[in-house]
Amino acid sequence: MQAHKICYFAGVTNDRGGAGRVLFTNLRLIDRSRFSPIVLLPGHGKAKKMLDELDISYQVWGSLTEFSHPLTYGKAIIRATLWFRQQKVELVHINRANDWRSAELLAARLCRIPVIYHFHMVNRDNAPATRMATAIVAVSRYVAENSHTFGVPTKVIYNPVDFERFDRADSIRAPLDLDKKHVVVTFVGQVRKIKGIEDFIAMARQVTGEQVRFLIVGHCRDERSFTDAFTEEELYALMSYDSRIRYYGYQTKIQDIYHASDIVVVPSRCEEAFGLVAAEAGAAGKAVVANRVGGIPEVIVDKETGYLVEAGDVQDMVYRVQQLVDSPALRSTLGNAARARIYREFTTKPVRALEACYETLLSRA
């Protein structure tokens, strides 16, 4: 039996953000005997090398074509229609549902090709594109229940985590000037107010113990693009050059950071669609303290696989982190339980659910 040709509009040129990491995890784990992926990239970037390593076909397509001029829009529809037919595409998976009325989506519908829209975040846009989708995949119940889906059949499929990536992690404590005596508490994410960086630093100041070290790993974003972002200078001022708090910028091998950590804190104040950092930290077997926001409670079982605190409740965060700092046994218990749950619920299970979704749509096409 010939594998079904699935076209992915990636929407990313690397695997930095959650949408990119999830796409490439799905591509690594999908059953290639049943599905043959071809990926359309918006531009050049690290994704090309990653797809080469996976032996997956790809093409730099460019951005999806929104309506600006009738002639340009018409040419884009013809281009996509001819390409879908030439490649014998059977299903289109749009990884980032942030377009309004793209020519490529319209071409797929004109070719009677089913289209999946992947909601990696709550989508409240009243976009015609959403209504043109055949099905919507939401990364959590929270996203499904709080998005505008306009009656399009919506299925919750959680983000998968590539377990092997975290098993391959290297020990980097020595390069980070950390040794076995240190208890490492880590923040991973964009250095922005909505990600709770101020709460993390406020917590760090109150947790006691000379052996404790706090790591901040992530981008200091451009303030022109993100009004709540911090420059490195502003971040260091916020840290007040506290020797226990260290900033390491963005790290590509995030699995090594988790490996070096004992506790991971997710202090986000925004509606996290899923909480990929919490899931990845769990896969690494680390105890997690996270805010009870968005889809995070669907990942962490409070007091069983980690601790949930209310957003903005720094004192409760301090209390939970201090408990974990003071008790290696508690860290181990929660970390092991988290790892078992992530393996059971968030590795191959979501990929098999996505494959089943594909099969259902293909059978109806």
MARKE-969408 format. One record per atom (N, C-alpha, C): x, y, z. Coordinates in steps of 0.2 Angstrom, whole numbers, padded with zeros to 4 digits, always signed. Example, Ala and Ser with C-alpha at 12.3 -4.5 7.8 and 13.67 -1.06 7.14 Angstrom:
2
+0066-0028+0039+0062-0022+0039+0066-0016+0039+0064-0011+0035+0068-0005+0036+0064+0000+0039
This chain:
365
+0004-0006+0000+0000+0000+0000+0004+0006+0000+0003+0011-0004+0007+0017-0005+0005+0022+0001+0010+0025+0003+0009+0030+0009+0006+0036+0006+0001+0039+0011-0003+0045+0009+0002+0051+0009+0001+0055+0004+0005+0061+0004+0002+0067+0008+0006+0069+0013+0004+0074+0018+0008+0080+0017+0005+0086+0015+0009+0092+0014+0008+0096+0020+0014+0098+0023+0014+0102+0029+0016+0109+0027+0012+0114+0029+0014+0121+0029+0017+0123+0035+0024+0123+0036+0027+0123+0042+0026+0129+0046+0026+0135+0043+0025+0141+0046+0031+0143+0050+0036+0139+0051+0042+0141+0054+0048+0139+0050+0054+0141+0052+0060+0139+0048+0065+0136+0053+0063+0135+0059+0067+0131+0064+0063+0128+0069+0065+0125+0074+0061+0122+0080+0062+0126+0086+0063+0132+0086+0064+0136+0092+0057+0137+0096+0052+0139+0093+0046+0139+0097+0042+0133+0098+0037+0133+0102+0033+0127+0103+0030+0124+0096+0027+0128+0092+0024+0125+0086+0030+0122+0082+0036+0125+0081+0041+0121+0078+0043+0115+0081+0044+0115+0087+0046+0109+0091+0041+0103+0090+0035+0105+0090+0030+0100+0090+0029+0097+0083+0030+0102+0078+0030+0099+0071+0035+0094+0070+0041+0096+0072+0047+0091+0070+0047+0085+0075+0044+0085+0080+0043+0079+0084+0038+0075+0081+0032+0077+0078+0027+0073+0074+0031+0070+0068+0035+0074+0065+0038+0072+0059+0043+0066+0060+0046+0066+0066+0051+0061+0068+0047+0055+0070+0042+0055+0073+0038+0049+0076+0033+0047+0071+0031+0050+0066+0025+0048+0062+0027+0041+0058+0022+0037+0057+0023+0031+0053+0024+0032+0046+0030+0032+0044+0032+0034+0037+0030+0028+0032+0028+0022+0034+0025+0017+0030+0018+0019+0028+0015+0023+0032+0008+0025+0030+0007+0032+0028+0012+0036+0030+0011+0043+0028+0018+0046+0025+0018+0050+0020+0024+0052+0017+0023+0060+0017+0027+0063+0022+0027+0070+0022+0031+0074+0017+0028+0080+0015+0032+0085+0012+0031+0091+0015+0036+0095+0016+0036+0101+0021+0037+0107+0016+0032+0112+0017+0033+0119+0014+0035+0124+0019+0041+0127+0018+0044+0131+0023+0043+0138+0020+0042+0143+0025+0041+0150+0023+0048+0153+0021+0054+0150+0023+0060+0153+0021+0066+0149+0023+0072+0151+0022+0078+0147+0024+0079+0147+0031+0082+0142+0034+0084+0141+0041+0086+0134+0043+0087+0133+0049+0089+0127+0052+0084+0121+0050+0078+0123+0048+0073+0117+0047+0076+0113+0041+0079+0116+0036+0081+0112+0030+0086+0107+0032+0091+0108+0036+0096+0103+0039+0092+0098+0043+0087+0100+0047+0084+0095+0051+0080+0090+0046+0077+0093+0041+0073+0089+0037+0077+0084+0032+0083+0087+0031+0088+0082+0027+0090+0076+0031+0091+0078+0038+0093+0072+0042+0087+0067+0043+0081+0069+0043+0075+0065+0043+0073+0062+0037+0077+0064+0031+0075+0061+0025+0068+0063+0023+0066+0069+0024+0059+0071+0022+0060+0077+0017+0056+0076+0012+0056+0081+0006+0053+0088+0009+0056+0093+0006+0054+0100+0008+0055+0105+0002+0052+0110+0002+0053+0116-0002+0052+0122+0001+0056+0127-0001+0055+0134+0002+0050+0137-0002+0044+0138+0001+0038+0140-0003+0037+0148-0002+0039+0150+0004+0037+0157+0005+0031+0158+0010+0030+0164+0011+0024+0165+0016+0017+0163+0012+0012+0161+0016+0006+0160+0013+0003+0167+0010+0000+0166+0004-0002+0172+0000-0009+0175+0002-0009+0180+0006-0015+0184+0007-0017+0188+0002-0024+0190+0002-0027+0194-0004-0024+0201-0003-0021+0203-0009-0019+0210-0009-0020+0213-0016-0020+0209-0021-0021+0211-0028-0024+0205-0031-0030+0206-0035-0033+0200-0038-0028+0196-0043-0024+0199-0046-0020+0196-0051-0014+0191-0047-0011+0195-0042-0007+0191-0038-0010+0185-0034-0016+0186-0032-0019+0181-0028-0021+0176-0033-0024+0177-0038-0026+0172-0043-0020+0168-0045-0014+0171-0047-0008+0167-0048-0006+0162-0043-0007+0165-0037-0005+0161-0031-0009+0154-0030-0016+0155-0032-0020+0150-0032-0019+0145-0037-0017+0147-0043-0015+0143-0048-0009+0139-0047-0004+0143-0044+0003+0139-0042+0001+0134-0037-0002+0135-0032-0004+0130-0027-0008+0124-0030-0013+0126-0034-0017+0120-0037-0013+0116-0041-0008+0118-0045-0004+0114-0050+0001+0110-0045+0004+0113-0040+0008+0110-0036+0005+0104-0032-0001+0105-0029-0004+0100-0026-0005+0094-0030-0008+0095-0037-0009+0090-0041-0003+0086-0044+0002+0090-0045+0009+0087-0047+0012+0083-0042+0011+0085-0035+0014+0081-0030+0009+0076-0027+0003+0076-0030-0002+0071-0028-0004+0071-0020-0004+0077-0018-0005+0079-0011-0013+0076-0009-0013+0073-0004-0020+0070-0002-0022+0074+0004-0018+0077+0008-0021+0081+0014-0016+0086+0016-0018+0092+0018-0014+0098+0019-0015+0099+0027-0009+0100+0030-0009+0101+0037-0005+0108+0038-0009+0113+0040-0007+0120+0041-0005+0120+0049+0002+0120+0050+0005+0120+0057+0003+0126+0061+0003+0132+0058+0001+0138+0062-0005+0141+0059-0010+0142+0063-0016+0144+0060-0017+0152+0061-0013+0155+0058-0012+0163+0059-0013+0167+0052-0016+0163+0047-0018+0167+0041-0025+0169+0041-0027+0173+0036-0033+0176+0036-0038+0172+0030-0035+0173+0024-0039+0170+0019-0033+0168+0013-0029+0163+0015-0023+0162+0011-0025+0159+0004-0022+0160-0001-0023+0157-0008-0022+0150-0008-0017+0148-0004-0015+0141-0004-0021+0136+0000-0024+0139+0005-0029+0136+0008-0035+0135+0003-0037+0141+0000-0042+0140-0005-0041+0135-0011-0034+0135-0013-0032+0130-0018-0034+0123-0016-0032+0122-0010-0033+0115-0007-0040+0113-0007-0045+0118-0005-0052+0116-0005-0054+0116-0012-0052+0120-0017-0054+0119-0024-0052+0112-0027-0046+0109-0024-0044+0103-0026-0047+0097-0022-0052+0099-0018-0056+0094-0013-0051+0090-0009-0045+0094-0007-0041+0091-0002-0042+0093+0005-0043+0088+0010-0045+0090+0017-0039+0094+0020-0041+0099+0024-0036+0103+0027-0037+0103+0035-0031+0102+0038-0031+0102+0045-0028+0109+0047-0031+0112+0052-0029+0118+0055-0026+0116+0062-0020+0118+0063-0017+0116+0070-0017+0122+0074-0021+0122+0080-0021+0128+0084-0016+0126+0090-0010+0130+0090-0005+0129+0095-0007+0135+0100-0012+0139+0099-0013+0144+0104-0021+0145+0104-0023+0149+0109-0030+0151+0108-0031+0155+0102-0036+0153+0098-0037+0157+0092-0044+0160+0092-0044+0167+0093-0051+0170+0093-0051+0175+0087-0048+0174+0082-0048+0178+0075-0055+0175+0072-0058+0180+0069-0064+0178+0065-0062+0177+0058-0057+0173+0057-0054+0172+0050-0058+0168+0046-0060+0170+0039-0063+0165+0035-0059+0158+0034-0053+0159+0035-0048+0153+0034-0051+0147+0039-0053+0149+0045-0055+0144+0050-0061+0140+0047-0065+0144+0044-0072+0141+0042-0070+0136+0036-0065+0137+0032-0063+0133+0027-0059+0127+0028-0057+0126+0035-0054+0120+0037-0058+0114+0037-0056+0108+0036-0060+0102+0036-0060+0100+0044-0055+0101+0047-0054+0099+0054-0049+0104+0058-0050+0104+0064-0045+0108+0068-0042+0103+0074-0036+0104+0074-0032+0100+0080-0030+0106+0085-0033+0105+0091-0031+0109+0097-0026+0106+0101-0021+0109+0104-0016+0106+0108-0018+0105+0115-0024+0107+0117-0026+0106+0124-0034+0107+0124-0037+0105+0129-0044+0106+0130-0045+0113+0131-0041+0117+0134-0041+0124+0135-0042+0128+0129-0037+0126+0124-0037+0129+0118-0044+0128+0114-0046+0121+0114-0052+0119+0110-0058+0123+0113-0058+0124+0120-0064+0127+0123-0064+0135+0122-0059+0138+0121-0058+0145+0121-0057+0148+0115-0056+0144+0109-0055+0146+0103-0062+0147+0099-0062+0151+0094-0067+0152+0089-0066+0147+0084-0070+0141+0084-0069+0136+0079-0075+0136+0074-0080+0140+0075-0086+0141+0070-0089+0134+0068-0089+0129+0072-0092+0123+0071-0088+0118+0067-0082+0120+0065-0077+0115+0062-0076+0110+0067-0076+0103+0065-0075+0098+0070-0068+0099+0073-0067+0099+0079-0061+0100+0083-0059+0094+0087-0053+0092+0087-0050+0086+0091-0045+0089+0095-0045+0087+0101-0039+0089+0106-0034+0083+0105-0028+0085+0103-0022+0081+0102-0016+0085+0105-0014+0082+0111-0009+0085+0115-0002+0085+0111+0002+0090+0113+0009+0090+0110+0013+0084+0112+0016+0081+0107+0021+0076+0109+0028+0078+0111+0031+0074+0115+0038+0075+0117+0042+0070+0115+0048+0072+0112+0053+0067+0109+0057+0064+0115+0055+0059+0118+0058+0056+0124+0065+0055+0123+0067+0052+0117+0074+0050+0116+0079+0057+0116+0076+0062+0114+0080+0069+0114+0082+0070+0122+0078+0069+0126+0080+0070+0133+0084+0065+0136+0084+0059+0134+0088+0053+0136+0095+0054+0133+0096+0058+0128+0102+0059+0125+0106+0065+0128+0103+0068+0133+0106+0075+0135+0113+0073+0138+0117+0079+0138+0124+0079+0140+0124+0082+0147+0129+0080+0151+0130+0084+0157+0134+0090+0156+0131+0096+0158+0135+0102+0156+0135+0106+0163+0135+0103+0168+0136+0107+0175+0143+0110+0175+0148+0106+0173+0155+0109+0174+0155+0115+0170+0153+0115+0163+0154+0121+0159+0150+0127+0162+0145+0125+0166+0140+0131+0169+0143+0133+0176+0149+0130+0178+0152+0131+0184+0147+0129+0190+0144+0123+0189+0140+0120+0194+0143+0114+0196+0142+0112+0202+0144+0105+0204+0138+0101+0208+0140+0095+0210+0135+0091+0213+0131+0094+0219+0134+0098+0223+0131+0101+0229+0126+0106+0227+0126+0109+0221+0121+0114+0219+0114+0111+0218+0109+0115+0220+0102+0113+0218+0100+0118+0213+0099+0116+0207+0098+0121+0202+0090+0122+0200+0088+0128+0200+0081+0130+0199+0081+0134+0192+0077+0132+0188+0078+0134+0181+0071+0137+0178+0072+0143+0175+0067+0146+0170+0069+0145+0163+0064+0142+0159+0065+0142+0152+0060+0145+0148+0061+0150+0144+0056+0153+0140+0058+0160+0138+0054+0164+0135+0055+0171+0133+0056+0175+0139+0061+0180+0139+0061+0184+0145+0057+0190+0144+0050+0189+0146+0045+0193+0145+0041+0193+0152+0037+0199+0153+0033+0199+0159+0027+0194+0159+0024+0193+0153+0019+0188+0152+0022+0181+0154+0028+0180+0153+0031+0173+0155+0033+0173+0162+0032+0178+0166+0033+0178+0173+0040+0178+0176+0044+0182+0171+0051+0182+0173+0052+0186+0180+0048+0191+0181+0049+0195+0187+0047+0191+0193+0042+0187+0192+0040+0183+0198+0045+0177+0199+0048+0175+0194+0054+0170+0195+0059+0173+0199+0061+0179+0197+0067+0183+0201+0065+0184+0208+0058+0186+0209+0056+0188+0216+0056+0182+0220+0054+0176+0217+0055+0170+0221+0062+0168+0222+0066+0169+0218+0073+0167+0219+0076+0171+0225+0074+0177+0225+0077+0181+0231+0075+0179+0238+0069+0175+0238+0066+0173+0244+0068+0166+0246+0070+0162+0241+0072+0155+0243+0078+0155+0246+0079+0151+0252+0085+0151+0255+0090+0145+0254+0096+0146+0255+0101+0141+0254+0107+0143+0249+0113+0143+0252+0119+0145+0248+0120+0141+0243+0117+0134+0243+0119+0129+0238+0114+0130+0232+0109+0135+0232+0104+0135+0227+0107+0140+0221+0106+0138+0215+0107+0142+0209+0101+0143+0205+0100+0148+0202+0094+0150+0198+0097+0151+0191+0094+0147+0186+0096+0149+0179+0090+0152+0175+0092+0156+0171+0087+0159+0166+0089+0158+0159+0085+0154+0156+0087+0152+0149+0082+0154+0144+0084+0159+0139+0079+0161+0134+0081+0167+0131+0077+0169+0126+0078+0175+0122+0076+0182+0126+0080+0187+0126+0078+0194+0128+0076+0197+0121+0069+0197+0121+0066+0199+0115+0067+0207+0113+0066+0208+0107+0066+0215+0105+0060+0219+0107+0061+0224+0111+0056+0228+0114+0051+0232+0109+0054+0232+0103+0050+0235+0097+0044+0230+0095+0046+0224+0096+0041+0219+0094+0037+0217+0100+0040+0217+0106+0036+0214+0112+0037+0220+0117+0031+0223+0119+0032+0229+0123+0033+0226+0130+0032+0220+0132+0034+0218+0139+0040+0214+0139+0044+0215+0134+0051+0211+0134+0056+0215+0138+0061+0212+0140+0067+0215+0144+0073+0214+0139+0077+0219+0139+0084+0219+0136+0088+0215+0141+0094+0213+0139+0099+0210+0144+0101+0215+0149+0101+0221+0148+0103+0226+0153+0098+0227+0158+0091+0227+0156+0086+0227+0160+0085+0221+0164+0087+0215+0161+0086+0209+0165+0092+0209+0171+0098+0211+0169+0103+0211+0174+0101+0216+0180+0098+0221+0178+0096+0226+0183+0091+0223+0188+0086+0219+0185+0081+0216+0188+0084+0211+0193+0089+0207+0191+0093+0202+0195+0097+0206+0200+0099+0212+0199+0103+0216+0203+0110+0212+0204+0112+0209+0199+0118+0205+0199+0119+0201+0205+0113+0198+0207+0113+0192+0212+0118+0187+0210+0123+0185+0213+0127+0179+0211+0124+0173+0211+0118+0172+0214+0115+0165+0214+0110+0165+0207+0109+0170+0204+0105+0170+0198+0109+0172+0192+0108+0167+0187+0112+0168+0181+0108+0167+0175+0110+0171+0170+0107+0172+0163+0111+0168+0158+0109+0164+0154+0112+0160+0149+0110+0161+0142+0105+0165+0141+0103+0167+0134+0099+0161+0131+0098+0161+0125+0094+0156+0122+0099+0150+0120+0097+0144+0122+0101+0138+0121+0097+0133+0116+0101+0131+0111+0098+0126+0106+0097+0119+0109+0102+0117+0113+0101+0110+0116+0098+0111+0123+0092+0112+0123+0088+0113+0129+0088+0107+0133+0088+0101+0130+0089+0095+0134+0094+0095+0139+0100+0098+0137+0106+0098+0142+0104+0103+0148+0100+0108+0147+0099+0113+0152+0094+0109+0157+0089+0105+0155+0085+0101+0159+0089+0096+0163+0094+0093+0160+0098+0088+0163+0102+0091+0169+0104+0098+0168+0108+0101+0173+0104+0104+0179+0097+0103+0178+0093+0106+0183+0090+0101+0188+0088+0104+0193+0084+0099+0198+0077+0101+0199+0075+0107+0198+0069+0110+0198+0067+0115+0192+0062+0114+0189+0060+0119+0183+0054+0122+0185+0054+0129+0185+0048+0133+0187+0045+0136+0180+0039+0136+0180+0035+0139+0174+0030+0144+0177+0033+0150+0178+0029+0156+0181+0024+0160+0177+0022+0157+0171+0019+0161+0166+0012+0164+0169+0011+0170+0167+0005+0174+0169+0000+0174+0163+0002+0171+0157-0002+0171+0151-0006+0164+0150-0011+0164+0146-0014+0158+0145-0010+0153+0141-0006+0149+0144-0002+0145+0140-0006+0139+0137-0005+0139+0130-0010+0134+0127-0009+0127+0129-0003+0125+0131-0001+0118+0133+0003+0118+0139+0009+0121+0138+0014+0121+0143+0020+0116+0141+0023+0117+0135+0028+0112+0133+0034+0112+0137+0036+0117+0141+0041+0117+0145+0040+0112+0151+0034+0113+0154+0032+0108+0159+0033+0101+0157+0030+0099+0151+0030+0093+0148+0038+0090+0147+0042+0095+0144+0049+0093+0142+0053+0092+0149+0051+0096+0154+0055+0095+0160+0053+0089+0164+0046+0087+0163+0044+0080+0165+0047+0075+0162+0048+0075+0155+0052+0070+0151+0059+0069+0154+0062+0075+0156+0069+0074+0159+0069+0072+0166+0063+0070+0169+0062+0068+0176+0063+0073+0181+0062+0079+0179+0063+0085+0184+0056+0087+0187+0057+0089+0194+0051+0092+0197+0049+0098+0195+0043+0100+0194+0041+0106+0191+0036+0110+0196+0037+0116+0196+0032+0121+0199+0030+0125+0194+0023+0126+0193+0020+0129+0187+0014+0133+0189+0013+0138+0186+0006+0142+0187+0001+0138+0184-0005+0139+0188-0011+0135+0185-0015+0140+0180-0012+0140+0174-0015+0144+0169-0015+0140+0162-0020+0142+0158-0021+0138+0152-0021+0131+0152-0017+0128+0148-0018+0120+0147-0013+0117+0152-0009+0121+0156-0004+0117+0160-0007+0112+0165-0013+0114+0168-0016+0108+0172-0018+0102+0169-0018+0102+0162-0019+0096+0159-0012+0092+0158-0007+0095+0159+0000+0092+0159+0002+0089+0166+0001+0094+0171+0004+0092+0178-0002+0090+0182-0001+0085+0186-0006+0083+0191-0004+0086+0197-0007+0090+0200-0005+0094+0206-0003+0089+0212+0003+0090+0215+0005+0086+0220+0007+0079+0219+0006+0077+0212+0008+0070+0210+0014+0070+0205+0013+0075+0200+0019+0075+0196+0022+0082+0196+0020+0086+0200+0023+0093+0201+0018+0097+0205+0019+0103+0206+0015+0108+0210+0012+0113+0205+0006+0115+0206+0003+0120+0203+0001+0126+0208+0003+0132+0206+0001+0138+0210-0003+0143+0206-0006+0147+0210-0010+0152+0206-0006+0157+0203-0007+0160+0197-0003+0165+0194-0003+0171+0198+0004+0173+0199+0005+0179+0203+0006+0178+0211+0005+0172+0213+0006+0170+0220+0013+0168+0221+0017+0173+0222+0024+0172+0222+0026+0168+0229+0022+0170+0234+0023+0167+0241+0022+0159+0240+0017+0157+0237+0016+0150+0236+0021+0147+0232+0023+0150+0227+0029+0148+0223+0035+0147+0227+0037+0152+0231+0042+0151+0236+0042+0145+0240+0036+0144+0243+0035+0138+0247+0036+0132+0244+0033+0131+0238+0034+0125+0234+0041+0124+0232+0044+0129+0230+0051+0128+0227+0056+0126+0233+0055+0130+0239+0059+0129+0245+0058+0121+0247+0052+0119+0247+0051+0112+0249+0055+0107+0245+0055+0108+0238+0059+0104+0234+0067+0105+0235+0069+0111+0236+0076+0113+0237+0078+0109+0243+0074+0108+0248+0076+0105+0255+0075+0098+0255+0072+0095+0250+0070+0088+0250+0072+0084+0243+0078+0081+0243+0080+0078+0237+0075+0072+0235+0073+0069+0241+0068+0063+0240+0061+0065+0237+0059+0071+0239+0053+0074+0236+0054+0076+0228+0060+0079+0227+0061+0080+0220+0061+0074+0216+0064+0069+0218+0065+0062+0215+0058+0059+0214+0054+0059+0219+0047+0056+0218+0043+0060+0213+0043+0067+0213+0039+0070+0208+0042+0070+0201+0048+0070+0201+0051+0069+0194+0050+0063+0191+0051+0057+0195+0049+0051+0192+0042+0050+0190+0038+0053+0194+0030+0052+0192+0029+0056+0186+0032+0062+0186+0031+0066+0180+0034+0063+0173+0040+0060+0174+0042+0056+0168+0038+0050+0166+0035+0047+0171+0031+0041+0169+0024+0044+0165+0022+0049+0168+0016+0052+0165+0017+0055+0158+0022+0058+0157+0024+0061+0151+0025+0055+0146+0029+0050+0148+0030+0044+0143+0023+0041+0141+0019+0041+0146+0012+0037+0145+0008+0041+0140+0007+0048+0141+0002+0052+0138+0005+0057+0133+0011+0058+0133+0013+0064+0128+0019+0062+0124+0020+0055+0122+0025+0054+0118+0022+0051+0111+0021+0045+0111+0019+0042+0104+0011+0042+0104+0008+0043+0110+0000+0043+0110-0003+0049+0106+0000+0055+0107-0003+0060+0102-0001+0059+0095+0004+0056+0093+0006+0055+0086+0001+0050+0083+0000+0045+0087-0005+0040+0085-0012+0043+0084-0014+0048+0088-0020+0051+0088-0020+0055+0081-0015+0059+0080-0014+0063+0074-0015+0058+0068-0012+0053+0068-0012+0048+0062-0019+0046+0061-0023+0044+0067-0030+0042+0066-0034+0048+0063-0033+0054+0065-0036+0059+0062-0035+0060+0055-0029+0059+0053-0027+0059+0045-0031+0053+0042-0031+0047+0045-0035+0042+0042-0042+0043+0041-0045+0046+0046-0052+0048+0046-0054+0053+0040-0050+0058+0040-0051+0063+0034-0050+0060+0027-0045+0056+0027-0043+0053+0020-0049+0048+0018-0052+0045+0023-0057+0040+0021-0063+0044+0018-0064+0050+0021-0070+0054+0019-0069+0058+0012-0062+0059+0011-0061+0063+0005-0063+0060-0002
